Amino acid sequence: MFNSPIATGESTAEINTANEQHIWSFAPKTNCTVTFSSSSNEDTYALIYDASTYTYSNDFSVMKDSAITANDDKDDDSLDFNITYDLTAGKRYYLSAKYKNPSETGNYKVNFSFVCKEHIYKKEIVSEPSCETDGQSLYTCIGCGHTYYEKIYATCHTYELSDFDGENATVKCKNCDSEFTLKFMDYVNGHNTYLDVVDDGTVNAKDYAKLLHTYKK
């Protein structure tokens, strides 16, 4: 029974013999605050044990003494229990529900929920960004499953000179198929980053000669 994980939401406590405890297991992946409550027409009782320190015994009082917290009634007018308690990530706990009357048997509903004190997110890339289109990442908390999306901004084009035919230069993006052409004569004695291949600040005959030599067929 200690290997039965508790699920968030509603579960059923099944008490088949006198003074029996229905016990679930829970190992939080984040530091969290849990809420464990009951809904019954009879008086119910709850305990939370630290799995590393609890004591198993046929004597309930011995087990009760080893619990880290316990609750009988959530208020003076109620028969239902309600526990809110902080648990530590990476530790295993046992959540126990029983009838207050040791001879009582039957079934009743319990409810379990938890809230992460600090989310720990795992990142997953949903869509990769391109030069012109944003991508998207999905972050999912490993503890409670809370998610949010984050934009991955487009990378923008990274252009470089890729060809020269003696008249026009072809400038192409390294990461996609985007390209454009530059007519060499339009920039003579002017400035152009792609055509100034000798890097002297001006597009001139030296650039033309080097372009022809570099891209000769």
Backbone bond lengths (Angstrom), bond angles and torsions (degrees), N, CA, C in turn:
res aa  C-N    CA-C-N  psi(-1)  N-CA   C-N-CA  omega(-1)  CA-C   N-CA-C  phi
1 M - - - 1.462 - - 1.527 111.93 -
2 F 1.323 117.34 -23.04 1.447 119.80 -179.58 1.526 112.07 -74.34
3 N 1.327 117.27 -10.21 1.455 120.89 178.37 1.525 111.93 -97.96
4 S 1.329 117.61 12.30 1.460 121.90 179.08 1.524 109.13 -92.90
5 P 1.330 118.03 103.76 1.471 119.19 -178.28 1.518 111.56 -70.34
6 I 1.298 116.40 143.55 1.458 120.18 176.67 1.515 109.46 -86.25
7 A 1.316 116.25 140.11 1.454 121.16 179.25 1.521 109.69 -102.68
8 T 1.316 116.80 149.95 1.454 119.14 175.15 1.522 109.31 -65.55
9 G 1.321 115.73 146.52 1.453 120.15 -176.39 1.512 111.22 100.12
10 E 1.330 115.91 -152.15 1.461 121.34 -173.22 1.520 112.40 -91.64
11 S 1.313 116.09 139.16 1.465 123.64 174.06 1.526 108.17 -136.18
12 T 1.336 115.70 171.07 1.464 120.48 179.90 1.513 110.58 -114.99
13 A 1.313 115.73 127.42 1.462 121.33 172.61 1.529 107.86 -87.86
14 E 1.310 115.85 120.78 1.467 121.36 -179.18 1.529 109.04 -107.29
15 I 1.314 117.12 112.98 1.460 122.59 -178.39 1.529 107.30 -113.23
16 N 1.331 117.22 106.57 1.463 121.78 -172.83 1.519 114.12 -102.82
17 T 1.317 116.60 -19.69 1.465 119.88 179.60 1.518 109.80 -132.91
18 A 1.310 116.38 160.21 1.462 121.86 -176.46 1.527 111.81 -57.89
19 N 1.324 116.26 134.23 1.457 124.48 176.29 1.534 113.86 64.53
20 E 1.335 116.09 17.54 1.466 120.57 -179.36 1.528 110.64 -75.34
21 Q 1.328 115.12 147.67 1.457 121.39 173.65 1.532 108.88 -110.86
22 H 1.319 116.54 135.16 1.472 119.86 169.57 1.520 106.35 -92.62
23 I 1.335 116.87 120.95 1.467 120.73 -171.15 1.525 110.76 -120.64
24 W 1.330 115.04 132.21 1.461 122.43 174.47 1.529 109.39 -114.57
25 S 1.312 114.39 159.78 1.455 121.12 179.47 1.535 110.08 -109.61
26 F 1.318 116.16 143.85 1.464 120.55 178.03 1.516 109.40 -149.15
27 A 1.350 116.36 127.52 1.472 121.84 177.94 1.527 108.08 -126.53
28 P 1.327 118.43 96.00 1.462 120.81 -176.67 1.529 112.54 -67.18
29 K 1.317 115.99 142.73 1.464 121.14 177.53 1.529 111.68 -90.89
30 T 1.321 116.29 -11.72 1.462 122.00 175.16 1.520 108.66 -132.96
31 N 1.310 117.10 159.02 1.458 119.58 169.43 1.529 107.62 -62.38
32 C 1.311 116.89 130.38 1.458 118.80 -172.95 1.519 111.29 -149.09
33 T 1.317 114.00 166.21 1.464 121.98 173.35 1.518 108.18 -112.28
34 V 1.339 116.24 121.42 1.460 120.38 -178.97 1.524 110.08 -102.36
35 T 1.325 114.39 151.35 1.459 121.74 172.58 1.519 108.05 -126.36
36 F 1.324 116.36 124.18 1.465 123.64 -175.55 1.518 106.98 -127.77
37 S 1.348 117.27 119.43 1.459 120.09 -174.94 1.527 110.93 -140.76
38 S 1.326 115.96 166.38 1.465 120.99 -178.47 1.523 111.05 -124.61
39 S 1.349 113.38 164.29 1.466 120.36 175.12 1.524 107.26 -142.61
40 S 1.342 116.15 103.71 1.464 120.33 -172.94 1.523 110.29 -151.39
41 N 1.318 115.48 158.19 1.461 120.69 174.77 1.533 111.53 -86.04
42 E 1.311 115.86 -7.07 1.470 121.38 179.58 1.525 109.41 -112.45
43 D 1.299 115.87 165.69 1.456 121.09 179.47 1.532 109.22 -74.44
44 T 1.333 116.73 125.08 1.470 121.55 -176.60 1.518 110.71 -118.25
45 Y 1.320 114.25 164.47 1.465 120.58 -173.10 1.526 107.96 -143.47
46 A 1.342 116.95 142.56 1.465 120.91 -178.69 1.513 111.28 -134.06
47 L 1.328 114.31 150.92 1.458 121.19 176.42 1.522 108.35 -141.07
48 I 1.313 115.57 154.25 1.464 121.40 170.43 1.521 107.26 -124.37
49 Y 1.333 115.04 129.14 1.462 121.50 179.31 1.528 110.06 -111.37
50 D 1.310 116.09 144.90 1.458 121.96 165.15 1.528 106.20 -81.65
51 A 1.326 117.74 121.67 1.464 120.92 -174.17 1.529 112.61 -59.99
52 S 1.317 116.53 -26.02 1.469 119.26 -177.36 1.527 112.68 -83.25
53 T 1.339 117.34 -12.74 1.463 119.03 -175.77 1.529 114.10 -128.04
54 Y 1.347 117.49 -4.68 1.462 117.94 -176.37 1.532 110.19 -69.09
55 T 1.321 115.10 157.43 1.461 121.57 178.23 1.523 109.09 -117.29
56 Y 1.325 116.66 123.34 1.464 120.16 175.72 1.527 108.62 -88.91
57 S 1.338 115.53 131.27 1.461 119.26 -177.81 1.523 109.63 -157.37
58 N 1.329 116.66 152.44 1.468 121.24 171.97 1.524 110.75 -72.56
59 D 1.314 116.14 -16.13 1.455 122.32 178.01 1.537 108.02 -93.42
60 F 1.336 116.04 109.20 1.466 119.62 -175.55 1.526 111.98 -60.59
61 S 1.297 118.53 -35.42 1.458 120.47 -178.67 1.528 111.49 -60.57
62 V 1.336 116.26 -32.62 1.463 120.23 177.40 1.523 110.11 -67.66
63 M 1.335 115.87 -44.59 1.460 119.78 178.50 1.522 110.97 -64.71
64 K 1.330 116.04 -41.49 1.463 120.10 -179.93 1.517 111.11 -58.67
65 D 1.312 116.92 -40.16 1.467 120.81 -179.92 1.531 112.40 -65.14
66 S 1.348 116.23 -24.09 1.462 118.84 -178.99 1.532 112.54 -91.05
67 A 1.338 117.75 -4.03 1.467 121.00 179.69 1.523 110.39 -73.22
68 I 1.329 116.25 150.05 1.472 119.42 178.07 1.523 110.96 -86.26
69 T 1.328 117.31 -19.52 1.460 121.89 173.87 1.517 109.24 -162.48
70 A 1.323 116.81 156.74 1.467 122.09 179.61 1.519 108.76 -152.09
71 N 1.341 115.80 157.11 1.453 119.89 179.33 1.517 110.35 -150.80
72 D 1.328 115.87 137.01 1.461 121.54 177.21 1.529 109.38 -96.23
73 D 1.323 117.27 -66.28 1.457 121.88 -177.37 1.527 109.96 -125.00
74 K 1.325 115.80 141.02 1.462 118.90 -179.55 1.528 111.78 -70.73
75 D 1.343 117.05 -23.63 1.463 121.29 173.07 1.528 108.45 -157.81
76 D 1.306 116.44 178.42 1.475 121.20 -173.75 1.522 113.14 -66.16
77 D 1.312 117.27 -23.23 1.463 120.67 -176.17 1.529 112.91 -101.36
78 S 1.311 116.88 9.53 1.462 119.79 -173.87 1.520 111.99 -117.20
79 L 1.349 114.81 151.46 1.463 121.82 171.66 1.525 111.05 -99.87
80 D 1.326 116.29 -9.25 1.472 121.35 -176.01 1.520 111.30 -91.02
81 F 1.328 114.95 147.77 1.464 119.20 176.24 1.532 109.30 -90.02
82 N 1.320 114.99 160.95 1.463 121.94 173.93 1.518 108.20 -155.66
83 I 1.349 115.83 114.94 1.460 121.34 179.87 1.522 108.89 -116.22
84 T 1.309 116.73 130.66 1.469 122.67 168.68 1.518 106.85 -120.92
85 Y 1.332 115.44 123.98 1.470 117.85 -171.36 1.530 109.33 -150.72
86 D 1.330 116.04 146.70 1.467 121.95 178.91 1.525 110.07 -88.46
87 L 1.329 116.33 128.63 1.463 122.53 178.26 1.522 110.25 -116.52
88 T 1.317 115.46 155.22 1.462 122.73 -174.59 1.515 111.42 -101.86
89 A 1.311 115.94 136.14 1.471 121.40 179.99 1.523 111.10 -58.52
90 G 1.318 115.74 139.72 1.450 121.46 174.59 1.519 115.18 86.44
91 K 1.324 117.90 -6.77 1.464 120.91 178.02 1.527 109.34 -100.95
92 R 1.330 116.01 151.75 1.461 120.37 177.84 1.529 109.50 -101.79
93 Y 1.325 113.64 138.65 1.458 120.75 -179.59 1.533 109.55 -127.67
94 Y 1.320 115.73 156.06 1.459 122.52 173.51 1.525 108.32 -115.55
95 L 1.324 116.18 128.70 1.456 122.02 177.26 1.521 108.12 -106.52
96 S 1.323 116.35 122.70 1.454 121.93 -172.15 1.527 111.21 -116.87
97 A 1.348 115.05 137.10 1.464 121.09 174.67 1.525 108.69 -126.81
98 K 1.330 117.43 137.47 1.454 122.03 179.50 1.537 109.52 -151.19
99 Y 1.298 116.02 168.84 1.461 120.46 171.99 1.527 109.12 -81.80
100 K 1.329 115.37 143.64 1.471 119.13 176.94 1.531 109.86 -64.87
101 N 1.328 116.94 -40.71 1.467 121.86 177.09 1.526 108.31 -76.06
102 P 1.323 119.77 116.54 1.464 121.94 -175.21 1.524 113.86 -58.50
103 S 1.316 118.47 -25.20 1.465 120.06 -176.84 1.529 113.06 -90.50
104 E 1.330 117.50 -6.83 1.470 121.58 -175.88 1.533 110.57 -74.35
105 T 1.319 116.60 139.63 1.464 122.38 173.80 1.528 108.65 -132.90
106 G 1.328 115.72 163.18 1.462 120.68 179.49 1.520 110.79 137.58
107 N 1.337 116.13 -166.83 1.461 122.05 -179.05 1.529 110.61 -122.65
108 Y 1.323 115.57 149.62 1.462 119.94 171.48 1.532 108.86 -153.92
109 K 1.320 115.26 164.18 1.461 121.63 -175.00 1.529 111.21 -89.71
110 V 1.313 113.28 142.29 1.463 119.86 171.29 1.528 107.86 -126.22
111 N 1.305 116.02 159.18 1.464 120.83 178.48 1.522 108.88 -131.30
112 F 1.331 114.98 137.07 1.465 120.75 -177.38 1.527 109.40 -129.61
113 S 1.319 115.78 135.71 1.460 120.76 174.39 1.524 108.94 -149.80
114 F 1.328 115.62 160.87 1.470 118.42 176.11 1.521 109.58 -149.82
115 V 1.322 114.33 154.56 1.459 122.02 179.20 1.519 108.10 -127.77
116 C 1.325 116.46 127.20 1.465 119.93 178.48 1.530 110.06 -67.25
117 K 1.312 116.04 134.63 1.463 118.93 174.65 1.522 110.44 -71.79
118 E 1.313 115.60 -34.42 1.463 121.54 175.71 1.516 107.07 -148.39
119 H 1.324 116.30 119.01 1.457 120.17 -178.72 1.528 110.71 -66.08
120 I 1.318 115.37 143.13 1.465 121.77 171.38 1.527 106.19 -117.36
121 Y 1.316 115.81 112.82 1.465 120.16 -170.60 1.524 112.80 -99.72
122 K 1.327 114.23 143.31 1.456 122.33 170.48 1.521 107.67 -106.12
123 K 1.326 116.47 132.56 1.463 121.37 -174.98 1.530 110.91 -96.82
124 E 1.327 114.74 136.44 1.459 121.34 175.95 1.530 107.96 -134.37
125 I 1.321 117.12 128.84 1.465 120.41 177.86 1.512 108.72 -82.33
126 V 1.324 115.92 116.29 1.462 121.87 -179.63 1.516 110.41 -81.48
127 S 1.326 117.00 -43.14 1.463 121.32 178.05 1.526 108.83 -145.26
128 E 1.318 115.51 133.67 1.462 120.81 179.71 1.529 109.61 -76.08
129 P 1.325 117.06 144.56 1.469 118.81 175.95 1.526 109.88 -75.88
130 S 1.312 116.03 154.71 1.461 121.03 173.04 1.523 107.57 -116.63
131 C 1.309 116.84 -173.32 1.459 120.01 -179.37 1.525 111.86 -61.96
132 E 1.330 116.61 -34.23 1.461 120.31 -174.30 1.526 113.87 -115.81
133 T 1.340 117.97 -12.53 1.456 121.63 -174.29 1.521 110.95 -118.93
134 D 1.341 116.09 134.82 1.458 120.73 176.94 1.527 110.71 -70.43
135 G 1.315 116.38 149.77 1.456 122.26 173.12 1.521 109.40 -103.95
136 Q 1.345 115.93 -169.61 1.464 119.53 -176.58 1.517 110.43 -150.43
137 S 1.333 115.74 138.55 1.459 122.75 174.52 1.523 109.22 -113.94
138 L 1.338 115.25 145.14 1.459 121.34 176.20 1.520 108.41 -112.05
139 Y 1.339 117.22 128.02 1.456 122.83 177.22 1.526 108.43 -109.68
140 T 1.342 116.47 126.24 1.457 121.87 -178.59 1.522 109.57 -124.50
141 C 1.321 116.84 126.71 1.464 120.48 178.43 1.526 109.37 -68.72
142 I 1.328 117.16 130.01 1.466 121.04 -178.35 1.519 111.69 -72.07
143 G 1.339 116.21 -15.44 1.457 119.40 -178.96 1.509 113.75 -90.31
144 C 1.329 116.66 -56.61 1.474 120.64 -172.74 1.511 113.91 -111.30
145 G 1.341 117.06 -9.53 1.457 119.25 178.70 1.519 114.62 87.10
146 H 1.339 118.24 3.07 1.465 120.39 177.17 1.524 109.66 -57.65
147 T 1.325 116.82 137.62 1.459 120.58 -176.62 1.531 111.45 -127.45
148 Y 1.302 114.60 155.09 1.465 120.85 167.30 1.528 108.21 -153.88
149 Y 1.330 114.38 156.82 1.462 120.48 -179.04 1.524 109.65 -106.61
150 E 1.330 114.20 151.50 1.454 119.86 178.09 1.523 109.21 -135.89
151 K 1.311 115.10 135.59 1.465 119.89 179.86 1.522 111.27 -73.13
152 I 1.331 116.09 137.96 1.465 121.68 169.33 1.517 106.08 -106.63
153 Y 1.298 117.02 112.65 1.457 119.93 -172.09 1.531 112.08 -67.32
154 A 1.324 114.75 147.51 1.460 121.17 177.64 1.529 110.29 -54.12
155 T 1.301 116.15 144.04 1.466 120.46 -173.76 1.522 113.53 -79.88
156 C 1.330 117.25 -16.16 1.465 124.10 -176.20 1.537 110.25 71.00
157 H 1.301 115.41 158.03 1.465 120.39 -177.34 1.534 111.37 -73.19
158 T 1.309 115.11 145.67 1.464 121.62 172.73 1.523 106.66 -119.27
159 Y 1.330 115.09 97.06 1.465 119.84 -173.09 1.520 111.60 -90.03
160 E 1.325 115.13 148.35 1.457 121.94 173.82 1.525 108.79 -150.34
161 L 1.316 115.21 153.56 1.460 120.90 178.44 1.525 109.51 -66.65
162 S 1.349 117.01 130.48 1.458 119.28 -176.47 1.531 113.82 -123.68
163 D 1.367 118.27 -14.70 1.463 118.57 -178.23 1.532 109.50 -165.81
164 F 1.333 114.50 155.78 1.467 121.48 175.31 1.522 108.04 -148.93
165 D 1.351 116.78 127.46 1.469 120.32 -175.45 1.517 113.19 -107.06
166 G 1.333 116.37 13.10 1.452 120.35 -179.09 1.513 112.36 99.16
167 E 1.306 116.40 -16.70 1.466 121.14 178.56 1.529 111.68 -130.19
168 N 1.339 114.65 -46.16 1.461 120.21 -177.98 1.530 111.44 -119.52
169 A 1.318 114.89 142.36 1.464 120.56 174.77 1.530 108.44 -103.63
170 T 1.330 115.14 140.60 1.464 120.60 177.18 1.523 108.84 -103.34
171 V 1.314 115.52 127.30 1.467 121.75 178.05 1.528 107.03 -113.90
172 K 1.336 115.78 125.00 1.471 120.22 -173.03 1.532 110.14 -128.78
173 C 1.343 114.65 146.40 1.471 120.09 176.28 1.521 109.72 -73.77
174 K 1.331 116.80 137.72 1.469 121.28 179.15 1.519 112.60 -70.28
175 N 1.345 116.66 -20.50 1.470 119.05 -171.38 1.522 114.63 -110.45
176 C 1.336 117.29 -7.76 1.464 119.44 179.03 1.525 109.25 -151.92
177 D 1.312 117.58 -170.21 1.467 122.21 -175.32 1.527 113.47 -92.05
178 S 1.320 117.62 4.28 1.451 120.11 -179.25 1.531 110.65 -65.89
179 E 1.330 116.82 135.34 1.460 120.85 178.87 1.529 110.17 -154.52
180 F 1.325 114.80 161.83 1.467 120.35 174.67 1.527 107.75 -151.34
181 T 1.328 116.12 165.86 1.461 120.71 -177.76 1.526 110.59 -117.24
182 L 1.316 114.48 152.15 1.455 122.13 176.97 1.524 108.32 -126.27
183 K 1.330 116.80 128.64 1.460 120.61 176.24 1.523 108.33 -83.66
184 F 1.319 116.12 119.67 1.460 120.64 -172.22 1.526 112.14 -55.03
185 M 1.348 117.54 -44.35 1.472 120.73 -174.19 1.533 112.29 -64.72
186 D 1.344 116.98 -21.42 1.468 119.12 179.75 1.520 112.48 -70.22
187 Y 1.344 117.37 -15.21 1.463 120.64 -173.86 1.527 113.51 -119.50
188 V 1.349 117.03 5.18 1.460 119.57 -179.62 1.529 109.67 -61.45
189 N 1.334 114.78 133.25 1.470 124.52 -176.64 1.538 112.37 65.98
190 G 1.320 114.91 15.12 1.460 119.71 175.94 1.521 110.40 -117.92
191 H 1.297 115.34 -161.25 1.462 120.42 -177.68 1.524 110.19 -119.04
192 N 1.324 115.89 132.44 1.462 121.60 173.73 1.525 108.07 -157.84
193 T 1.308 115.67 123.63 1.469 121.27 -174.62 1.517 111.62 -60.88
194 Y 1.320 117.72 -39.16 1.466 120.66 -175.06 1.527 112.13 -77.21
195 L 1.341 116.81 -35.43 1.465 119.88 -175.95 1.524 113.19 -87.88
196 D 1.314 118.18 -20.61 1.469 121.73 179.08 1.526 109.10 -80.93
197 V 1.340 115.97 70.14 1.468 120.95 -172.71 1.524 112.95 -76.99
198 V 1.352 118.43 -18.09 1.475 119.82 176.18 1.528 110.23 -91.71
199 D 1.316 115.42 -4.59 1.467 122.20 171.79 1.525 112.54 58.82
200 D 1.336 114.72 49.20 1.472 118.33 176.24 1.522 111.59 -112.30
201 G 1.311 117.42 9.70 1.456 121.65 174.32 1.512 115.40 92.20
202 T 1.346 118.49 -9.41 1.457 121.67 -177.96 1.522 110.02 -139.12
203 V 1.309 116.79 137.79 1.466 121.23 175.57 1.523 107.78 -80.01
204 N 1.344 117.18 119.70 1.465 120.70 -175.55 1.523 110.36 -149.20
205 A 1.340 115.24 -166.52 1.466 121.08 -175.23 1.526 111.97 -63.59
206 K 1.328 117.69 -32.70 1.466 120.02 178.56 1.528 110.77 -62.92
207 D 1.321 116.08 -38.90 1.471 119.67 176.32 1.519 110.44 -65.95
208 Y 1.326 115.97 -41.36 1.464 119.92 -179.25 1.523 110.62 -61.05
209 A 1.338 116.05 -44.74 1.465 120.29 -178.79 1.518 111.06 -64.16
210 K 1.316 116.52 -40.93 1.469 119.43 -179.58 1.521 110.90 -69.56
211 L 1.317 117.27 -36.97 1.468 120.29 177.69 1.525 110.89 -63.10
212 L 1.342 115.99 -45.11 1.465 119.51 178.69 1.505 111.24 -61.65
213 H 1.328 117.14 -41.51 1.462 120.73 -179.49 1.528 111.28 -67.62
214 T 1.326 117.40 -39.49 1.462 121.54 -177.53 1.524 112.17 -70.57
215 Y 1.322 115.85 -40.51 1.472 119.12 -172.26 1.537 112.93 -111.42
216 K 1.328 116.15 21.41 1.468 118.28 -179.46 1.530 108.94 -64.58
217 K 1.315 117.14 141.00 1.454 123.41 -177.16 1.528 110.92 -78.88
